């Protein structure tokens, strides 16, 4: 290391030079990076969207040990990621004393690792504090102007900050922010498509579950996820029943419903509407098993949720139904993925339903024929 100057680049190329122009705090980085920590304390989908950044880091530092810091068991979704050496869970105990004890224990564990480089992929203050407490000499994050929700002191916790230029969005979708941060390391032009290997042990577990549920492990079915943490992103169960019936009658395809344990009752209600060829696995698979299950599906259709990005990351074609969210930012890049968007001119509105009412007219008025048309195109494309 070179003291306050941090590291300096071993190679100087035009692409790296352009990338490093975005570094607004800290100097250039040079070799000697043996241990890297990446902090992603977002939701499950955010964790999956970090895959392109993790892959790019491993390619740039092939000999380095790469670790991930993620909330609760969210990191288990990346069990099969060969780029990762270790996943640290950040527990969220409700009891203050237990939570404090867990946090202190985790910080002590991270400090013992003696990370050379620690990267925060989000704007929150919790991740920034965790990164600072690791005592890594190089702490990299995205520069944010102090605005509501982002405190003034956050930028001071990092040794290196990257500026994302206004109007400089690329075609990387939701991976763009993470990849932009890596430009401070001279890493540019990384592949923005998330790709996840399925752990062989999990695949065997899921095939056993499918057999016990009477589902052919070899296919002939698609998965659907009708649910979201936010109801304003959902279409009605009646519309899903119509789609399930159409898949059975016109395509001879069974439907496997996936979802969290808290969504199982609603999934049971949906399965009861059309019991023939409908299987309910909501709440029956651990999060770590979900990539394996989705990898066996012929296609995944669902609302704007993590299941769609997980499906895409394991190579399964997807159809995503979008409401108030911006599909241009969150849709999976690459061939094989369809998107259904309402024609209403107010879409996307970025609100929690119309006027934050919790109800979205764009989804309530969305016709199933457009969803069916998009699913049919994706099935035909996958079969060709």
C-alpha positions in Angstrom: 0.0 0.0 0.0 1.0 3.6 -0.5 -0.2 5.3 2.7 -2.8 8.0 2.2 -2.6 7.6 -1.6 -4.3 4.2 -1.2 -3.4 1.8 -4.1 -2.4 2.8 -7.6 -3.2 1.0 -10.8 -0.9 -1.6 -12.2 -2.2 -1.0 -15.8 -3.2 2.2 -17.5 -5.6 1.8 -20.4 -8.0 4.2 -22.0 -11.0 2.4 -20.7 -9.7 2.4 -17.1 -8.7 6.0 -17.3 -12.3 7.0 -18.4 -13.7 4.9 -15.5 -11.4 6.4 -12.9 -12.5 9.9 -14.0 -15.6 9.1 -11.9 -13.5 8.7 -8.7 -14.2 11.9 -6.8 -12.6 10.9 -3.5 -9.5 8.8 -3.0 -6.7 8.0 -5.4 -6.2 5.1 -7.8 -5.9 1.5 -6.7 -3.0 -0.8 -7.2 -2.6 -4.6 -6.6 -2.3 -6.2 -3.2 -6.0 -6.8 -2.8 -6.4 -10.2 -1.2 -9.6 -9.9 0.8 -12.7 -8.1 -0.4 -16.0 -7.5 1.3 -19.1 -6.5 -0.6 -22.1 -5.1 1.4 -25.6 -5.5 0.0 -28.2 -4.9 2.7 -31.1 -4.6 0.2 -34.0 -7.0 -0.5 -33.7 -10.4 -2.1 -33.9 -9.0 -5.6 -31.1 -6.5 -4.8 -28.9 -9.3 -3.7 -29.4 -11.2 -6.9 -28.8 -7.9 -8.9 -25.4 -7.8 -7.2 -24.2 -10.9 -9.2 -22.8 -8.9 -12.1 -20.7 -6.8 -9.7 -19.5 -9.9 -7.8 -18.5 -11.6 -11.0 -16.7 -8.5 -12.3 -14.7 -8.3 -9.0 -13.7 -11.9 -9.2 -12.5 -11.5 -12.7 -10.5 -8.4 -11.9 -9.0 -9.9 -8.7 -9.0 -13.7 -9.4 -6.8 -14.6 -6.5 -8.7 -12.5 -3.9 -11.1 -14.0 -1.3 -14.5 -12.4 -1.9 -17.2 -12.2 0.8 -20.7 -10.8 0.9 -22.6 -9.1 3.7 -26.4 -9.5 3.3 -29.5 -9.2 5.5 -30.8 -12.2 7.4 -30.8 -15.3 5.1 -31.0 -13.3 1.9 -27.5 -14.3 1.0 -28.5 -17.9 0.9 -30.0 -17.2 -2.5 -26.4 -17.0 -3.9 -25.2 -20.3 -2.4 -24.3 -21.5 -5.9 -22.3 -18.4 -6.8 -18.8 -19.7 -7.6 -17.4 -16.1 -7.3 -18.2 -16.0 -3.6 -16.1 -17.5 -0.9 -18.2 -16.6 2.1 -21.6 -15.0 3.0 -22.0 -13.1 6.3 -25.7 -12.7 7.4 -26.7 -9.5 9.2 -29.4 -10.7 11.6 -32.4 -8.5 12.5 -33.5 -9.7 15.9 -36.4 -7.7 17.4 -34.8 -7.7 20.9 -32.5 -4.8 21.2 -30.0 -6.5 23.5 -29.8 -9.6 21.2 -29.5 -7.4 18.1 -26.7 -5.4 19.7 -24.9 -8.5 20.7 -25.2 -10.0 17.2 -24.0 -6.8 15.6 -20.9 -6.5 17.8 -20.1 -10.1 17.2 -20.4 -9.7 13.5 -18.2 -6.5 13.5 -15.5 -8.3 15.5 -15.6 -11.2 13.0 -15.3 -8.8 10.0 -12.4 -7.0 11.6 -10.5 -10.2 12.1 -10.8 -10.9 8.4 -8.6 -7.8 7.7 -10.2 -6.9 4.4 -8.1 -4.9 2.0 -11.1 -3.5 0.2 -14.7 -3.1 1.4 -17.5 -1.9 -1.0 -21.1 -0.7 -0.2 -23.5 -1.2 -3.0 -26.3 0.9 -1.5 -27.1 4.4 -0.2 -28.2 3.5 3.3 -26.3 4.6 6.4 -26.3 1.1 8.0 -24.2 -0.5 5.3 -21.9 2.6 5.3 -21.3 2.2 9.1 -20.7 -1.5 8.8 -18.1 -0.8 6.0 -16.4 1.8 8.2 -16.2 -0.5 11.2 -14.4 -3.2 9.2 -11.3 -0.9 9.3 -10.6 -1.8 5.6 -8.0 0.7 4.3 -10.0 1.1 1.1 -13.7 1.7 1.5 -15.6 2.3 -1.7 -19.1 3.6 -2.3 -21.2 5.9 -4.4 -21.1 9.6 -3.8 -24.5 11.1 -2.8 -25.4 14.7 -2.3 -27.0 15.1 1.2 -30.8 14.7 0.6 -33.7 13.4 2.6 -32.9 9.9 3.8 -29.1 10.2 3.1 -27.2 12.0 5.9 -24.4 14.4 5.3 -21.9 12.4 7.3 -22.3 9.2 5.1 -19.8 10.3 2.5 -17.1 10.8 5.2 -17.2 7.1 6.1 -15.6 6.1 2.8 -12.0 6.5 1.7 -13.1 6.3 -2.0 -16.2 7.7 -3.6 -17.5 7.3 -7.2 -19.8 9.9 -8.9 -22.5 8.6 -11.1 -22.9 11.3 -13.8 -26.4 12.6 -14.5 -27.8 11.2 -17.8 -25.1 8.7 -18.1 -27.3 5.6 -17.5 -26.2 2.5 -19.3 -28.1 -0.6 -20.5 -27.4 -2.6 -17.3 -30.7 -2.1 -15.7 -30.7 -2.5 -11.9 -27.1 -3.7 -12.1 -25.9 -0.3 -13.3 -25.4 1.3 -9.9 -23.2 -1.5 -8.6 -21.2 -1.6 -11.8 -20.8 2.1 -11.7 -19.2 1.9 -8.2 -16.7 -0.6 -9.5 -15.5 1.9 -12.1 -13.6 3.5 -9.2 -11.5 0.4 -9.3 -10.9 0.7 -13.1 -13.4 -2.0 -13.8 -15.5 -1.0 -16.8 -17.7 -2.7 -19.5 -18.8 -5.5 -17.2 -21.6 -7.9 -18.3 -24.8 -6.6 -16.6 -26.8 -9.8 -16.8 -27.1 -11.7 -13.5 -26.0 -15.4 -13.8 -26.3 -17.8 -11.0 -25.1 -21.4 -10.8 -27.4 -23.8 -9.0 -25.9 -25.8 -6.1 -26.1 -29.5 -7.0 -27.3 -30.5 -3.5 -30.2 -28.0 -3.7 -31.2 -29.4 -7.1 -31.4 -32.9 -5.6 -33.5 -31.6 -2.7 -36.0 -29.8 -5.0 -36.4 -32.8 -7.3 -37.2 -34.9 -4.2 -39.8 -32.3 -3.2 -41.4 -32.2 -6.7 -41.7 -36.0 -6.7 -43.4 -36.0 -3.3 -45.8 -33.3 -4.5 -46.7 -35.3 -7.6 -44.9 -32.9 -10.0 -42.8 -34.3 -12.8 -39.2 -33.0 -12.1 -38.4 -33.1 -15.8 -40.8 -30.3 -16.8 -44.1 -29.8 -18.4 -45.0 -27.0 -16.0 -44.3 -23.3 -15.4 -43.9 -21.4 -12.2 -45.9 -18.3 -11.3 -45.5 -15.8 -8.5 -48.7 -13.8 -8.2 -47.6 -12.0 -5.0 -45.6 -9.1 -3.9 -44.8 -7.5 -0.5 -46.8 -4.6 -1.9 -50.3 -5.3 -3.0 -50.3 -2.4 -5.5 -47.9 -4.5 -7.7 -50.4 -7.4 -8.0 -53.2 -8.3 -10.4 -56.3 -10.1 -9.1 -56.4 -13.9 -8.3 -59.2 -14.1 -10.8 -56.9 -13.0 -13.6 -54.3 -15.5 -12.5 -57.0 -18.3 -12.5 -57.8 -17.4 -16.1 -54.2 -17.6 -17.1 -53.7 -20.9 -15.3 -56.8 -22.4 -17.1 -55.5 -21.1 -20.4 -52.1 -22.7 -19.9 -53.7 -26.0 -19.1 -56.2 -26.0 -21.9 -54.2 -24.5 -24.7 -50.7 -25.5 -23.8 -51.1 -28.6 -21.7 -48.9 -27.0 -19.0 -49.3 -27.4 -15.3 -48.7 -24.5 -13.0 -46.5 -24.4 -9.9 -47.2 -21.5 -7.5 -44.2 -20.1 -5.6 -44.2 -17.6 -2.8 -43.2 -16.9 0.8 -44.7 -18.7 3.8 -46.9 -15.7 4.6 -48.4 -16.0 1.1 -49.4 -19.6 1.4 -53.1 -19.0 2.3 -53.7 -16.8 -0.7 -51.8 -19.3 -2.9 -54.2 -22.0 -1.6 -57.1 -19.8 -2.5 -55.7 -19.5 -6.0 -55.0 -23.2 -6.4 -58.6 -24.0 -5.3 -60.0 -21.9 -8.2 -58.5 -24.4 -10.7 -57.2 -27.5 -8.9 -56.5 -29.6 -12.0 -52.8 -29.2 -12.9 -52.2 -26.5 -10.3 -49.6 -27.2 -7.5 -49.0 -24.9 -4.6 -45.4 -24.8 -3.3 -45.7 -21.4 -1.7 -44.0 -21.6 1.7 -42.7 -25.1 1.0 -39.2 -24.2 -0.3 -36.4 -22.5 1.6 -35.0 -19.4 0.0 -31.8 -21.3 -0.8 -33.9 -23.9 -2.8 -35.7 -21.4 -4.9 -33.0 -21.0 -7.6 -33.0 -24.8 -8.1 -36.8 -24.9 -8.4 -37.0 -22.1 -10.9 -34.2 -23.6 -13.0 -36.4 -26.6 -13.7 -39.4 -24.5 -14.8 -40.1 -24.1 -18.5 -40.9 -20.4 -17.9 -41.6 -18.1 -14.9 -44.4 -15.6 -15.0 -45.1 -13.2 -12.1 -45.5 -9.7 -10.8 -42.6 -7.3 -10.2 -40.8 -9.3 -7.5 -37.5 -11.1 -6.7 -38.7 -14.4 -8.3 -38.4 -13.0 -11.8 -34.8 -11.9 -11.4 -33.9 -15.2 -9.7 -35.5 -17.1 -12.6 -33.5 -15.1 -15.2 -30.3 -15.6 -13.3 -30.6 -19.4 -13.6 -31.4 -19.3 -17.3 -35.2 -19.6 -17.2 -37.2 -17.3 -19.5 -39.4 -14.9 -17.6 -42.6 -12.8 -18.1 -42.9 -9.9 -15.7 -46.1 -7.9 -15.1 -45.3 -4.3 -14.3 -47.4 -1.7 -12.5 -46.1 1.6 -11.0 -42.4 0.5 -11.1 -40.1 1.5 -13.9 -39.5 -1.6 -16.0 -36.8 0.3 -17.9 -34.6 0.1 -14.8 -35.7 -3.2 -13.2 -36.4 -5.4 -16.2 -33.9 -8.2 -16.8 -31.7 -7.4 -19.8 -31.0 -10.1 -22.4 -33.0 -12.3 -24.8 -35.8 -14.5 -23.5 -37.6 -12.2 -21.1 -40.9 -10.6 -21.8 -42.5 -7.6 -20.0 -46.2 -6.7 -19.8 -46.8 -2.9 -19.2 -50.0 -1.1 -19.0 -50.7 1.4 -21.9 -51.9 4.1 -19.5 -49.9 7.3 -20.0 -49.3 7.6 -16.2 -47.1 4.5 -16.2 -44.6 4.3 -14.5 -45.7 6.7 -11.8 -43.3 5.4 -9.1 -46.1 5.7 -6.5 -47.5 3.2 -4.1 -50.6 2.8 -6.2 -52.6 5.7 -7.7 -52.0 8.7 -5.5 -50.4 6.3 -3.0 -53.7 4.7 -2.4 -52.4 1.1 -2.4 -54.4 0.3 -5.5 -53.1 0.5 -9.1 -55.5 1.3 -11.9 -52.9 0.3 -14.4 -53.0 -3.3 -13.1 -56.7 -3.4 -12.3 -57.5 -2.5 -15.9 -54.7 -4.6 -17.5 -56.3 -7.3 -19.8 -55.2 -10.9 -19.5 -55.0 -11.2 -23.3 -51.8 -9.2 -23.3 -50.3 -11.3 -20.5 -51.2 -14.5 -22.5 -49.8 -13.1 -25.7 -46.5 -12.3 -24.0 -46.3 -15.8 -22.3 -47.1 -17.4 -25.7 -44.3 -15.5 -27.4 -41.8 -16.5 -24.7 -42.9 -20.2 -24.8 -42.5 -20.3 -28.6 -39.2 -18.6 -28.4 -37.9 -21.0 -25.8 -39.1 -24.0 -27.9 -37.4 -22.8 -31.1 
